[in-house]
Amino acid sequence: MNHWLDEKLAWLVVAERQQKLENRRLLNTFGAMRDNWAFTTHLALKLSDWLIATGERLRMRYEKTAPVSTWLGNGKFAR
C-alpha cells in the first residue's frame, strides 16, 4: 500500500512544479509586455515632443510673415 502513497505524492509534486512553472511563465510574459509598453510609451512621447516642436516652429514662421491681429503685432497680450 505504500507504493500508492508514493505515487500520489509524486503526482502532487509534479502538479505543484507545473503550477510554479506556469506562474514563472506568466511573470515572464508580463515582464516582456511591460518592456514593450515602456518602449511604446517612450516612442509616443518622443513623437509628441516632435509634433509640438514642429507646430511651434510653424506657428512662429506664420506669425512672422502674417500677423493674425494687431495685438499680436504690437505684442500687447492680456496677462
KEDRENBA-518342 format. One line per 10 residues: number of its first residue (from 1); their letters; for each residue x, y, z of N, C-alpha, C. Coordinates in nm, 3 decimals, m for minus. Last residue first. Layout:
N
NUM) a) X:Y:Z:X:Y:Z:X:Y:Z | ...
//
This chain:
79
79) rafkgnglwt) m0.220:8.974:m1.972:m0.151:8.884:m1.880:m0.202:8.903:m1.742 | m0.292:9.018:m2.299:m0.352:9.027:m2.166:m0.286:8.926:m2.075 | m0.036:9.164:m2.498:m0.116:9.048:m2.459:m0.176:9.073:m2.322 | 0.099:9.324:m2.738:0.017:9.359:m2.621:m0.076:9.243:m2.591 | 0.248:9.312:m2.968:0.298:9.240:m2.850:0.222:9.273:m2.724 | 0.171:9.409:m3.206:0.216:9.506:m3.106:0.276:9.437:m2.983 | 0.089:9.179:m3.343:0.198:9.261:m3.398:0.254:9.357:m3.295 | m0.121:9.097:m3.182:m0.005:9.010:m3.196:0.114:9.090:m3.248 | m0.299:9.302:m3.217:m0.249:9.274:m3.084:m0.123:9.190:m3.090 | m0.371:9.285:m3.477:m0.282:9.395:m3.439:m0.225:9.373:m3.299
69) svpatkeyrm) m0.350:8.939:m3.582:m0.420:9.056:m3.533:m0.320:9.165:m3.498 | m0.179:8.771:m3.724:m0.322:8.747:m3.727:m0.399:8.870:m3.683 | 0.092:8.852:m3.936:0.029:8.857:m3.803:m0.123:8.845:m3.815 | 0.274:8.682:m4.139:0.142:8.741:m4.146:0.079:8.741:m4.007 | 0.542:8.614:m4.077:0.506:8.657:m4.212:0.372:8.726:m4.218 | 0.552:8.547:m3.809:0.649:8.643:m3.861:0.606:8.695:m3.998 | 0.355:8.355:m3.782:0.337:8.482:m3.715:0.434:8.587:m3.766 | 0.469:8.145:m3.928:0.347:8.207:m3.977:0.326:8.344:m3.912 | 0.686:8.080:m3.765:0.710:8.121:m3.903:0.588:8.195:m3.958 | 0.551:8.006:m3.532:0.643:8.121:m3.530:0.670:8.171:m3.671
59) rlregtailw) 0.410:7.782:m3.628:0.338:7.898:m3.574:0.426:8.022:m3.574 | 0.622:7.613:m3.695:0.529:7.659:m3.798:0.451:7.782:m3.752 | 0.735:7.576:m3.440:0.814:7.636:m3.547:0.724:7.689:m3.658 | 0.518:7.452:m3.310:0.568:7.581:m3.263:0.651:7.651:m3.371 | 0.499:7.215:m3.459:0.387:7.309:m3.456:0.430:7.447:m3.410 | 0.746:7.101:m3.390:0.718:7.136:m3.529:0.604:7.236:m3.537 | 0.708:7.063:m3.115:0.816:7.150:m3.161:0.792:7.193:m3.306 | 0.492:6.881:m3.123:0.478:7.010:m3.056:0.583:7.108:m3.106 | 0.612:6.664:m3.258:0.496:6.732:m3.316:0.474:6.870:m3.253 | 0.815:6.594:m3.077:0.850:6.639:m3.211:0.734:6.715:m3.275
49) dslklalhtt) 0.660:6.515:m2.857:0.754:6.627:m2.844:0.791:6.683:m2.981 | 0.528:6.296:m2.972:0.450:6.413:m2.931:0.540:6.535:m2.913 | 0.748:6.125:m3.017:0.669:6.172:m3.130:0.589:6.296:m3.092 | 0.828:6.079:m2.752:0.921:6.142:m2.846:0.845:6.201:m2.965 | 0.597:5.949:m2.659:0.638:6.077:m2.601:0.735:6.151:m2.691 | 0.601:5.718:m2.817:0.488:5.811:m2.827:0.524:5.948:m2.769 | 0.839:5.597:m2.725:0.827:5.638:m2.864:0.714:5.740:m2.882 | 0.765:5.545:m2.461:0.879:5.632:m2.488:0.872:5.684:m2.632 | 0.556:5.365:m2.507:0.529:5.492:m2.439:0.641:5.591:m2.467 | 0.699:5.155:m2.625:0.592:5.222:m2.699:0.561:5.358:m2.638
39) fawndrmagf) 0.870:5.082:m2.414:0.926:5.128:m2.541:0.822:5.206:m2.620 | 0.679:5.006:m2.224:0.773:5.114:m2.192:0.833:5.169:m2.321 | 0.556:4.794:m2.354:0.479:4.915:m2.328:0.570:5.032:m2.296 | 0.769:4.613:m2.352:0.716:4.658:m2.479:0.635:4.787:m2.460 | 0.794:4.572:m2.078:0.905:4.631:m2.151:0.858:4.686:m2.285 | 0.546:4.450:m2.033:0.576:4.577:m1.967:0.691:4.647:m2.038 | 0.576:4.216:m2.178:0.473:4.312:m2.218:0.501:4.449:m2.157 | 0.778:4.097:m2.029:0.804:4.132:m2.169:0.702:4.233:m2.219 | 0.641:4.062:m1.787:0.760:4.146:m1.792:0.793:4.188:m1.934 | 0.442:3.881:m1.866:0.404:4.014:m1.820:0.522:4.109:m1.825
29) tnllrrnelk) 0.605:3.663:m1.924:0.523:3.721:m2.029:0.482:3.863:m1.992 | 0.710:3.613:m1.670:0.800:3.650:m1.780:0.723:3.715:m1.894 | 0.474:3.546:m1.532:0.552:3.662:m1.491:0.647:3.708:m1.601 | 0.401:3.314:m1.674:0.313:3.430:m1.674:0.388:3.557:m1.634 | 0.618:3.149:m1.609:0.592:3.186:m1.749:0.503:3.308:m1.758 | 0.581:3.126:m1.332:0.701:3.192:m1.385:0.682:3.234:m1.530 | 0.338:2.983:m1.331:0.346:3.117:m1.270:0.468:3.193:m1.320 | 0.423:2.746:m1.452:0.323:2.829:m1.519:0.322:2.971:m1.462 | 0.597:2.652:m1.251:0.648:2.682:m1.385:0.551:2.772:m1.461 | 0.413:2.611:m1.044:0.521:2.709:m1.027:0.579:2.750:m1.162
19) qqreavvlwa) 0.260:2.408:m1.165:0.197:2.534:m1.127:0.302:2.643:m1.109 | 0.450:2.206:m1.188:0.389:2.261:m1.309:0.323:2.395:m1.280 | 0.499:2.157:m0.917:0.607:2.210:m1.002:0.552:2.271:m1.130 | 0.249:2.052:m0.844:0.300:2.174:m0.780:0.409:2.238:m0.864 | 0.238:1.823:m1.002:0.137:1.928:m1.020:0.183:2.059:m0.959 | 0.455:1.681:m0.893:0.456:1.720:m1.034:0.357:1.834:m1.058 | 0.361:1.640:m0.632:0.484:1.717:m0.653:0.491:1.766:m0.798 | 0.138:1.480:m0.686:0.119:1.610:m0.622:0.241:1.701:m0.642 | 0.264:1.254:m0.793:0.172:1.333:m0.876:0.147:1.471:m0.817 | 0.406:1.168:m0.563:0.479:1.208:m0.684:0.390:1.293:m0.775
9) lkedlwhnm) 0.193:1.103:m0.394:0.284:1.212:m0.357:0.362:1.261:m0.478 | 0.092:0.885:m0.538:0.008:1.002:m0.515:0.093:1.123:m0.479 | 0.310:0.710:m0.519:0.264:0.757:m0.650:0.179:0.884:m0.635 | 0.322:0.672:m0.242:0.437:0.729:m0.312:0.395:0.785:m0.448 | 0.075:0.549:m0.201:0.102:0.679:m0.140:0.219:0.749:m0.208 | 0.121:0.315:m0.341:0.011:0.403:m0.381:0.030:0.543:m0.324 | 0.329:0.195:m0.198:0.357:0.243:m0.333:0.245:0.333:m0.385 | 0.207:0.112:0.040:0.296:0.226:0.044:0.325:0.281:m0.096 | 0.081:m0.119:0.000:0.000:0.000:0.000:0.086:0.126:0.000
//
